Amino acid sequence: MIRKLTQNDHEVVMELVGKKPAENLFIIGDIEAYGYESEYQELWGQFNDDKLIAVLLRYNNNYIPYSEQTYDVKGFAKIINSNPNPIEISGLKHLIDPLRKLINREIKEDREMYYTKCTKLNYEINRDLLQQVTYLQPSEYEENINLLRSIPEFAYGNISVESRKRAEQHKTGRTYIIRNEEGVMVSTASSTAENSQSAMIVSVGTRPGYERRGYATRCMEKLCSDLIAEGKTLCLFYDSPKAGKIYKRLGFEDIGMWTMIRYK
């Protein structure tokens, strides 16, 4: 049986997803921030003999399933297919593979990425080198979004001023930036899905023409060291072996594969 979840189900939900906080970072973070019933978030659960065995989270038009066993793929697909808007499904590869076959939409983007985590950095940070790194201010949101859209891999992302405001309001994410001597915002790094246990590192990038000068590394060092100091486990995705080497040098280790599919 699949039904909508409410605050009354919170204990059993956390019992299920809390066993793997890194893998369920998005689900845990979104529940802590937005609860079970809001205009942009809702959750469903599959129960077998009154025991919760699977959950499906919708945040805006993004769906994330989680289960430790075989789940009702057709039931979750029916919920997802009922959304008339362009959608996205993401999650652990072994959970998404059977679901993708039942989503009747044309695929816009299909990515498979390494999933990594970090609990401490591999080296001591030189704080003097981080003086140019600053916390993104509301007056800089639009400029930051334009920077990201100038980078090919982020050109069609769903980052917006509204999402920046929401992250700041609910304390679910933060962004650090660095400017060069001419005052140009040249690099950025953000967190998302921040919760009491973990945070996801996202949108790490440098404006074209300013690469290989250490700007992104400085942003990452500041962001990661601040989050780790707060007791959070860090997670991030990467799909390039070159990028993987950079993150592993910082202290990230592979823990699995993550699939993300955007539909038209």
N, C-alpha and C positions, 0 to 999 in steps of 0.2 A: 504494500500500500504506500502510495506517495501522497503527502499532504503538505500544506503550507506550515512553516515553522513559526513559532511566536516566542516571546520572551520566556514563556513557561517551559520551553524546551531547552533553554540555555545550558543547563547543567549537562544534559546528555549530549548536546552538540559539542561542547567543549571537551567532554570525555572522549569523543571520537576524534576530533581534529587536533586536540592538544597532545596526542601521542606523538605527532610529528609536526612540531611548530614551524620548522623551516619549510617543509613541503606545503604547509597550510598557512603560510604567512599572510596571503591575501585574504583568505576567509576569516582568520582570527582578527586581523587588523580592521577589516570592514565591519565585522560584528561589534567590536569594541567601539568603533567610531560612530556607526550609524544604526546599530540595533537591527531589529527584525522587520520593521515596517516603516518604510519611508518612500517618498516619491521616486527615488532612484535606486532603491535596494529592497530585495526580498529573497527569502530562502525557502527551499522545499527539502523535505526529508523522506527517505524511503525506510519504512519499518517492516521488519520481519518478526512476527510473534512479539510485537510491541517493543522490539529492540531496534534502535536507530543504526542502520548499516551504511547509509550513504546520504550525502547532502549535495544540493545544487544551489549555488549562489548566483544571483543576478545583481550586478552593480552597473547602473545605466543599461547599456545593451551588451555587456560582457558577461558571459556565463562561465563558471568554474565548478566542475564536479569533483567530488572526492569520495573514495570508498576504499576500504582495506580488502574488499572481496568483489566478486562479480555483482554488478548492480543492474537495476532495471534501465537499460540503455534506451529502450523504446519509450519508456515513460518520460525520461528526462528529455529525449529528443522531441517528444510531442509538446512539452512545455516551451522549449526553445523555438521550435518552428511556429508557434502561435504568435511570436513577436513579429509585427509587420515591418519593423525598422531594420536597417542594416545591423548585423550582429557580429559578435566575436565570441569564440569559445577558446578557452585555454586551460591548461592543466598538465599533470604528469602524463607523459606519452602513452603509457599503457592504459590510462583511463580515457584518453581522447581518441585513440585509434578506433575502437568500436563505435564511438559516438559519431565520428565524422561521416561515416557511411550513411547515416540516417538524416543528415541535415540537408534539406532540399533547397539549397541556395547556390548561386554561382560564387566560387571562391575568388576573392580579391588578393589575398596574401596568405601564404602558408609557410610558417617558419618552425623549425625544430632547433632548439638551443640547449646548450649545456647549462645545468643548474648548479650553482656553487654557493658555498657559505664561508664565512670568516668570523672567528671569535677574537682574534688578535692580529695586529699587524706584524710583519716579519722583521721590521726594523724600527728604530727610534726616529720619530719625526723631527726634522729640523724646523722649529717654530719660526725662526727668522725668515725662512723661505715662504712662509704662509701669510706674510703681512699684506700681500695684495689680494688675498682671498677674502671675500665679504659675503655676508648673508643677503640673499636677494630681497629687495624691498618692493612693496606694492607699486611704486612709481616705475620700477624696472621690469614688471611682468611682460609688457608688450615687447620690449626690446629683447628680453630673454627668449620669448617665443619666436621672434623673427630670426634670432641666432640659430635656434634649433632647426627652423625650417630651411635655413641655408645649407644644412648638412643633409646630404642625400638620404641617409638611413632614417632620418626623422621627418623628412619633407611631408609625408602624408600621415603623420601621427595625429592623435586626438588631444594633444596638449592645448589648453586654452587659458585665457585669463581667469575664467570662472573656476577651472580646476585648480589653478594656483591659489585662488582665494579660498576655495573649499579646504584644500590641504592645510593652509595656514590656520583657518578657523577651527578645524577639528584636530589639529596637530597630528595629521597623518603623513606629513611629508615636509621636507625643507629643501632649499636649493642654495648652493654656493656658486659664486661666479668669480672670475678674475678678469681684470682689465689690464691692457698693456700701458705703456708709458704715455701713449696718445689718448688714453681714455676709452679705447674701443673694447667692448665686451667680447673677449676672444674665446673663453671657455666656460663650461658649466658642468655641474654634476648635481644630481638630485636624489632624494629618497622618496619612497612612496610606501603605502601600506604599513606605516609605522604602527607598532602596537607595543604592549608592555614587555614583549619578549624579543621582538625582532624588527628588522626594517629591510626593504628592498632598495638596492642601488639602481637607479635608472638615468636615462638621458645624459650620459657622460659623452661630451663631444666638444670639438674645437672648430671654430669658424674656418672654412676653407681658406688656405693661404697662410694660416698661423700654426699649422701642425708641427710636431716634433720639436717643440721648444719648452716642453715640460709643463705647459699650462694645465692640461687635463690631470696630470699626475698631482699637481698642487691642490687642485679642487678635490680630487679623490682623497688625498691624505687628510685634508681638513674635515671633510664630511665623515669619512670612516673613523677617524680618531675620536671625533666628537660623539658619534653614535656608540662606539665601543665603550667610551668612558661612562655612558649612561647604562651600561649593562646589556646592550642589545646585540643579538646575533645578526650579522649582515648576510644578505643573499643577493645574488645577481645572476643575470643570464648573459651568455656570450655564444656566438656562433662562429667566430673567427679564431683559428689557432693562434694568430698573432695577438689578438686581444686577450686570449686566455693566458698567454705568457705574462702579459702586463699585470693582470689581476692576481695571478698566482704569485708573482713577485711581491705583491702587497700582502698576501696571506690567505687568499681564497683557495678552496679545495672543491673539486667536483663531487656532487652528491646524486646526480641523476640527469634525466633529459626532460625538457619542457616543450610542449607543443602550443603554438598560438595560430589560430586560423581566423582571418577576417573575411566576412562574406559581404557581397553587394546587397 
